[in-house]
Amino acid sequence: MIYDRWNVWNFNMSFDLKVKNGSIVLENGDLKKVTKTEKLIQDILKMCLTEAGSNPFHPWYGSQVSRSLIGSSLDYGIVITMARAQLLNSLDLLKSIQSEQARQGFSMDPEEQISAVQDVQIQRNQSDPTFFEVKIIVL
C-alpha cells in the first residue's frame, strides 16, 4: 500500500460523531459525539467496512476485505486467509495512526486506543454461505 506519511498522520481521529443506522445522531439539537470504548468500536468498524480507496482525500484509509469476500470464486480457506490478513493490516494502520496522534499530543482517552490486536476470526455462515461472520478482538 502506498500512502503519503504526512497525510496519514494528519488524519484527525481525535473525535467522532455518533452514527446510528447510517445517520448522524442528534441529542437536544446538538451533534452527539462518541467517546471511549464506543468510539473505539466505531473507529474499528469504519476502518474495516470502508473500502480502501473510496475516500478521495485519504485513499489509504479502509480495508480491502470486501474485494476478497464479495464474489470471489477462490477456495473458502484462501478467501478467509486473505480477508483476515487484510483486516489485520487495516487494524495495524489504525493502531499506528492512534499511536502517532497520541505522540503528537492529540487528546485521546486510553479506552479509544488499540493497544494490541488479539485475534480476527472469520467464518462463513452455515445457513447462508454468502454471509460471513467476523469477530475482532482488541485490547
PAZA-653243 format. One record per residue: residue number from 1; x, y, z of N, C-alpha, C in turn; chain. Coordinates in Angstrom, 3 decimals, m for minus. Atoms other than C-alpha are relative to their C-alpha. Layout:
# residues N
[r NUM,[X,Y,Z],[X,Y,Z],[X,Y,Z],"A"]
...
This chain:
# residues 139
[r 1,[0.846,m1.169,0.000],[0.000,0.000,0.000],[0.895,1.236,0.000],"A"]
[r 2,[m0.768,m1.236,0.072],[1.400,3.405,m0.973],[m0.872,1.130,0.531],"A"]
[r 3,[0.724,m1.140,m0.516],[0.360,6.457,1.006],[0.993,1.060,0.443],"A"]
[r 4,[m0.808,m1.126,m0.426],[1.679,9.863,1.972],[0.028,0.011,1.525],"A"]
[r 5,[m0.140,0.079,m1.457],[3.031,9.596,5.538],[m0.592,1.218,0.690],"A"]
[r 6,[0.535,m1.215,m0.622],[2.152,13.226,6.326],[m1.521,m0.030,0.002],"A"]
[r 7,[1.451,0.063,0.131],[m1.402,12.712,5.083],[m0.585,m0.990,1.000],"A"]
[r 8,[0.488,1.011,m0.940],[m1.826,9.586,7.220],[0.032,0.540,1.419],"A"]
[r 9,[m0.134,m0.443,m1.392],[m0.542,11.129,10.444],[m0.851,1.215,0.306],"A"]
[r 10,[0.842,m1.164,m0.231],[m2.655,14.245,9.971],[m1.475,m0.322,m0.207],"A"]
[r 11,[1.380,0.449,0.086],[m5.840,12.226,9.621],[m0.577,0.086,1.397],"A"]
[r 12,[0.484,m0.282,m1.347],[m7.816,13.512,12.602],[m1.004,m1.048,0.462],"A"]
[r 13,[0.898,0.980,m0.588],[m9.342,10.744,14.682],[m0.221,0.325,1.474],"A"]
[r 14,[0.093,m0.336,m1.411],[m9.460,12.670,17.957],[m1.439,0.135,0.488],"A"]
[r 15,[1.396,0.037,m0.401],[m13.260,12.900,17.940],[m0.789,m0.586,m1.149],"A"]
[r 16,[0.826,0.583,1.042],[m16.073,11.282,16.068],[m1.464,0.213,0.350],"A"]
[r 17,[1.432,m0.165,m0.183],[m19.758,11.876,15.572],[m0.654,m1.373,0.104],"A"]
[r 18,[0.717,1.266,m0.172],[m22.158,9.168,16.670],[m0.871,m0.245,m1.229],"A"]
[r 19,[0.777,0.408,1.165],[m23.706,7.296,13.755],[m0.840,m1.203,0.396],"A"]
[r 20,[0.892,1.124,m0.280],[m26.713,5.020,14.094],[m0.828,m0.253,m1.249],"A"]
[r 21,[0.728,0.384,1.214],[m28.231,3.147,11.144],[0.329,0.912,m1.179],"A"]
[r 22,[m0.460,m0.819,1.113],[m26.162,5.303,8.765],[m0.297,1.483,0.129],"A"]
[r 23,[0.338,m1.415,m0.184],[m27.389,8.626,10.181],[0.719,0.565,1.219],"A"]
[r 24,[m0.621,m0.692,m1.135],[m25.695,11.158,12.446],[m1.069,0.217,1.068],"A"]
[r 25,[0.942,m0.085,m1.112],[m27.338,11.209,15.880],[0.016,1.413,0.589],"A"]
[r 26,[0.170,m1.286,m0.672],[m28.690,14.442,17.358],[m0.528,m0.249,1.407],"A"]
[r 27,[0.500,0.069,m1.370],[m29.252,14.938,21.086],[m0.201,1.415,0.492],"A"]
[r 28,[0.357,m1.362,m0.425],[m31.040,18.082,22.323],[0.460,1.035,m1.017],"A"]
[r 29,[m0.345,m0.925,1.066],[m30.349,19.716,18.960],[1.484,0.074,m0.331],"A"]
[r 30,[m1.444,m0.006,0.246],[m26.596,19.053,19.099],[0.435,m1.333,m0.599],"A"]
[r 31,[m0.584,1.233,0.541],[m24.484,16.548,17.205],[0.596,m0.798,1.152],"A"]
[r 32,[m0.502,0.884,m1.062],[m23.761,13.616,19.509],[1.351,m0.560,m0.412],"A"]
[r 33,[m1.325,0.570,0.238],[m20.132,12.516,19.787],[0.125,m1.313,0.758],"A"]
[r 34,[m0.303,1.243,m0.714],[m18.859,9.084,20.743],[1.347,0.153,0.676],"A"]
[r 35,[m1.250,m0.047,m0.756],[m16.113,8.598,23.296],[0.293,m1.391,0.543],"A"]
[r 36,[m0.474,1.202,m0.684],[m14.145,5.862,24.998],[m0.220,m1.258,m0.833],"A"]
[r 37,[0.126,1.281,0.694],[m14.986,2.257,24.079],[m0.939,0.101,m1.199],"A"]
[r 38,[0.938,m0.179,1.119],[m17.928,3.306,21.892],[0.708,0.620,m1.204],"A"]
[r 39,[m0.762,m0.614,1.087],[m15.552,5.483,19.835],[0.958,m1.010,m0.623],"A"]
[r 40,[m0.925,1.011,0.514],[m13.006,2.671,19.530],[m0.746,m0.990,m0.895],"A"]
[r 41,[0.787,0.935,0.806],[m15.686,0.292,18.280],[m0.391,0.641,m1.328],"A"]
[r 42,[0.390,m0.681,1.238],[m16.924,2.861,15.754],[1.207,0.211,m0.910],"A"]
[r 43,[m1.214,m0.172,0.818],[m13.345,3.599,14.580],[0.392,m1.309,m0.682],"A"]
[r 44,[m0.342,1.305,0.571],[m12.696,m0.123,14.057],[m0.984,m0.368,m1.109],"A"]
[r 45,[1.011,0.313,1.021],[m15.970,m0.622,12.191],[0.198,0.846,m1.255],"A"]
[r 46,[m0.209,m0.875,1.170],[m15.315,2.384,9.957],[1.229,m0.431,m0.790],"A"]
[r 47,[m1.224,0.403,0.688],[m11.772,1.254,9.160],[m0.215,m1.292,m0.775],"A"]
[r 48,[0.168,1.318,0.624],[m12.829,m2.317,8.371],[m1.082,m0.021,m1.072],"A"]
[r 49,[1.109,0.020,0.953],[m16.048,m1.534,6.481],[0.146,0.997,m1.146],"A"]
[r 50,[m0.253,m0.950,1.082],[m14.729,1.373,4.400],[0.907,m0.664,m1.025],"A"]
[r 51,[m0.829,0.600,1.042],[m13.420,0.100,1.087],[1.214,0.886,m0.250],"A"]
[r 52,[m1.242,m0.750,0.240],[m9.791,1.156,0.669],[m0.077,0.668,m1.361],"A"]
[r 53,[0.024,m0.750,1.245],[m9.535,3.839,m1.974],[m1.294,0.753,m0.235],"A"]
[r 54,[1.296,m0.649,0.225],[m13.137,5.004,m1.604],[m0.045,1.438,0.505],"A"]
[r 55,[m0.065,m1.371,m0.483],[m12.195,8.207,0.260],[1.063,0.731,m0.817],"A"]
[r 56,[m0.976,m0.660,0.872],[m10.574,10.522,m2.321],[1.034,0.841,0.754],"A"]
[r 57,[m0.938,m0.802,m0.778],[m8.922,12.617,0.418],[0.982,m0.866,0.790],"A"]
[r 58,[m0.842,0.934,m0.745],[m7.479,9.584,2.213],[m0.115,m1.378,m0.655],"A"]
[r 59,[0.168,1.255,0.737],[m7.193,6.778,m0.369],[0.615,m1.210,0.693],"A"]
[r 60,[m0.633,1.077,m0.753],[m5.061,4.679,2.027],[m0.912,m0.529,1.096],"A"]
[r 61,[0.866,0.341,m1.127],[m7.889,4.578,4.602],[m0.975,m1.108,m0.378],"A"]
[r 62,[0.993,1.034,0.210],[m10.045,1.463,4.883],[0.613,m1.372,m0.110],"A"]
[r 63,[m0.391,1.406,0.090],[m9.807,m2.201,4.079],[m0.289,m0.535,m1.396],"A"]
[r 64,[0.193,0.686,1.274],[m9.505,m4.394,1.009],[m0.902,m1.219,0.168],"A"]
[r 65,[0.695,1.247,m0.297],[m11.629,m7.080,2.680],[m1.214,m0.248,m0.885],"A"]
[r 66,[1.187,0.230,0.836],[m14.759,m6.530,0.581],[0.391,m0.564,m1.364],"A"]
[r 67,[m0.471,0.535,1.282],[m12.718,m7.274,m2.538],[0.335,m1.487,0.108],"A"]
[r 68,[m0.335,1.414,m0.204],[m11.703,m10.625,m1.028],[m1.243,m0.866,0.145],"A"]
[r 69,[1.150,0.815,m0.352],[m15.094,m11.789,0.192],[m1.122,0.041,m1.029],"A"]
[r 70,[1.160,m0.160,0.875],[m17.572,m10.451,m2.353],[0.302,m0.539,m1.392],"A"]
[r 71,[m0.087,0.551,1.346],[m17.948,m12.535,m5.484],[1.248,m0.803,m0.301],"A"]
[r 72,[m1.223,0.754,0.235],[m14.736,m14.487,m5.023],[m0.317,m1.451,m0.330],"A"]
[r 73,[0.177,1.413,0.344],[m14.510,m17.871,m6.686],[1.163,m0.848,0.524],"A"]
[r 74,[m1.121,0.733,m0.588],[m11.367,m18.828,m4.785],[m0.494,m0.952,1.087],"A"]
[r 75,[0.280,0.930,m1.080],[m11.301,m21.667,m2.275],[m0.313,0.766,1.285],"A"]
[r 76,[0.444,m0.630,m1.242],[m13.020,m20.776,1.009],[1.172,0.295,0.943],"A"]
[r 77,[m1.145,m0.183,m0.892],[m9.803,m21.254,3.016],[0.907,1.137,m0.440],"A"]
[r 78,[m0.840,m1.083,0.539],[m7.845,m18.911,0.733],[m0.675,1.348,0.231],"A"]
[r 79,[0.754,m1.244,m0.190],[m10.579,m16.258,0.899],[0.075,0.454,1.455],"A"]
[r 80,[m0.042,m0.332,m1.428],[m10.659,m16.396,4.703],[1.398,0.474,0.400],"A"]
[r 81,[m1.385,m0.391,m0.312],[m6.851,m16.203,4.943],[0.297,1.403,m0.525],"A"]
[r 82,[m0.225,m1.329,0.586],[m6.744,m13.186,2.590],[m0.771,1.076,0.770],"A"]
[r 83,[0.826,m0.973,m0.708],[m9.598,m11.412,4.369],[0.563,0.287,1.388],"A"]
[r 84,[m0.572,m0.178,m1.334],[m8.029,m11.973,7.791],[1.262,0.865,m0.064],"A"]
[r 85,[m1.229,m0.782,0.162],[m4.674,m10.598,6.591],[m0.328,1.460,m0.319],"A"]
[r 86,[0.363,m1.372,0.356],[m6.360,m7.539,5.082],[m0.592,0.752,1.190],"A"]
[r 87,[0.537,m0.642,m1.193],[m8.304,m6.821,8.262],[1.104,0.298,1.008],"A"]
[r 88,[m1.129,m0.244,m0.904],[m5.141,m7.209,10.356],[0.832,1.188,m0.467],"A"]
[r 89,[m0.737,m1.157,0.529],[m3.341,m4.743,8.050],[m0.736,1.303,0.304],"A"]
[r 90,[0.789,m1.209,m0.264],[m6.169,m2.224,8.427],[0.023,0.358,1.480],"A"]
[r 91,[m0.045,m0.250,m1.443],[m6.209,m2.610,12.209],[1.374,0.481,0.436],"A"]
[r 92,[m1.359,m0.476,m0.295],[m2.418,m2.192,12.342],[0.167,1.457,m0.421],"A"]
[r 93,[m0.062,m1.391,0.454],[m2.745,1.019,10.330],[m0.755,0.899,0.971],"A"]
[r 94,[0.772,m0.780,m0.965],[m5.456,2.285,12.686],[0.783,0.172,1.297],"A"]
[r 95,[m0.811,m0.058,m1.225],[m3.257,1.446,15.690],[1.180,0.960,m0.175],"A"]
[r 96,[m1.127,m0.907,0.275],[m0.311,3.283,14.091],[m0.447,1.457,m0.020],"A"]
[r 97,[0.534,m1.372,0.040],[m2.431,6.357,13.417],[m0.287,0.478,1.417],"A"]
[r 98,[0.305,m0.371,m1.380],[m3.673,6.366,17.014],[1.271,0.280,0.794],"A"]
[r 99,[m1.256,m0.168,m0.738],[m0.153,5.975,18.399],[0.701,1.293,m0.384],"A"]
[r 100,[m0.661,m1.224,0.461],[1.269,8.765,16.265],[m0.749,1.238,0.457],"A"]
[r 101,[0.767,m1.163,m0.442],[m1.564,11.132,17.115],[0.128,0.213,1.505],"A"]
[r 102,[m0.224,m0.131,m1.441],[m1.160,10.402,20.837],[1.374,0.613,0.257],"A"]
[r 103,[m1.355,m0.539,m0.131],[2.572,11.105,20.454],[0.041,1.491,m0.332],"A"]
[r 104,[0.038,m1.406,0.407],[1.741,14.425,18.768],[m0.856,0.857,0.921],"A"]
[r 105,[0.739,m0.775,m0.989],[m0.450,15.451,21.722],[m1.498,0.105,m0.235],"A"]
[r 106,[1.448,0.008,0.175],[m3.945,14.780,20.369],[m0.635,m0.508,1.289],"A"]
[r 107,[0.713,0.437,m1.191],[m6.422,14.395,23.194],[m0.733,m1.305,m0.307],"A"]
[r 108,[0.605,1.309,0.218],[m7.279,10.691,23.285],[m0.102,m0.732,1.326],"A"]
[r 109,[0.205,0.818,m1.182],[m8.747,8.605,26.058],[0.649,m1.368,m0.244],"A"]
[r 110,[m0.594,1.329,0.202],[m6.868,5.315,26.604],[m1.003,m1.050,m0.492],"A"]
[r 111,[1.025,0.950,0.448],[m10.177,3.480,26.026],[m0.309,0.136,m1.492],"A"]
[r 112,[0.237,m0.231,1.424],[m10.192,4.897,22.472],[1.146,m0.518,m0.863],"A"]
[r 113,[m1.183,0.433,0.723],[m6.897,3.299,21.511],[0.158,m1.514,0.033],"A"]
[r 114,[m0.332,1.420,0.064],[m5.918,m0.171,20.382],[1.396,m0.169,0.589],"A"]
[r 115,[m1.340,0.293,m0.507],[m3.066,m1.469,22.494],[0.549,m1.255,m0.671],"A"]
[r 116,[m0.417,1.216,0.704],[m2.993,m4.856,20.735],[m1.211,m0.625,m0.689],"A"]
[r 117,[1.032,0.783,0.682],[m4.979,m6.860,18.226],[0.220,m1.445,0.437],"A"]
[r 118,[m0.137,1.372,m0.490],[m5.584,m10.225,19.872],[m0.346,m1.021,m1.063],"A"]
[r 119,[0.408,0.999,0.982],[m7.438,m12.014,17.098],[m1.018,0.589,m0.973],"A"]
[r 120,[1.032,m0.270,1.001],[m9.500,m11.718,13.935],[m0.464,m1.364,m0.485],"A"]
[r 121,[0.573,1.282,0.395],[m11.808,m14.646,13.260],[m1.071,0.239,m1.064],"A"]
[r 122,[0.981,m0.119,1.080],[m13.838,m15.083,10.066],[m0.538,m1.388,m0.298],"A"]
[r 123,[0.642,1.267,0.338],[m16.343,m17.835,9.355],[m1.139,0.258,m0.972],"A"]
[r 124,[1.154,m0.060,0.890],[m18.857,m18.468,6.645],[m1.219,m0.470,0.795],"A"]
[r 125,[1.235,0.361,m0.674],[m22.414,m18.593,7.981],[m0.501,m1.334,m0.529],"A"]
[r 126,[0.440,1.346,0.383],[m23.744,m22.162,7.976],[m1.288,0.012,m0.817],"A"]
[r 127,[1.288,0.001,0.698],[m27.262,m21.290,6.818],[m0.005,0.874,m1.250],"A"]
[r 128,[m0.080,m0.872,1.177],[m26.272,m18.561,4.326],[1.471,0.169,m0.375],"A"]
[r 129,[m1.427,m0.037,0.342],[m22.884,m19.133,2.625],[0.462,1.316,m0.628],"A"]
[r 130,[m0.407,m1.313,0.517],[m22.932,m15.584,1.182],[0.261,0.977,1.149],"A"]
[r 131,[m0.146,m0.841,m1.179],[m22.778,m14.197,4.739],[1.205,m0.469,0.801],"A"]
[r 132,[m1.178,0.318,m0.795],[m19.507,m14.047,6.681],[m0.126,0.655,1.372],"A"]
[r 133,[m0.007,m0.523,m1.357],[m19.249,m13.584,10.426],[1.438,0.335,0.363],"A"]
[r 134,[m1.340,m0.470,m0.347],[m16.251,m11.537,11.579],[0.009,0.402,1.457],"A"]
[r 135,[m0.175,m0.348,m1.420],[m15.075,m11.283,15.165],[1.399,0.579,0.149],"A"]
[r 136,[m1.271,m0.693,m0.210],[m12.346,m8.773,16.030],[0.174,0.191,1.504],"A"]
[r 137,[m0.281,m0.116,m1.431],[m10.762,m8.916,19.476],[1.235,0.883,0.172],"A"]
[r 138,[m1.110,m0.922,m0.242],[m8.602,m5.978,20.575],[0.078,0.324,1.496],"A"]
[r 139,[m0.199,m0.510,m1.365],[m7.137,m4.774,23.861],[0.114,1.501,m0.089],"A"]
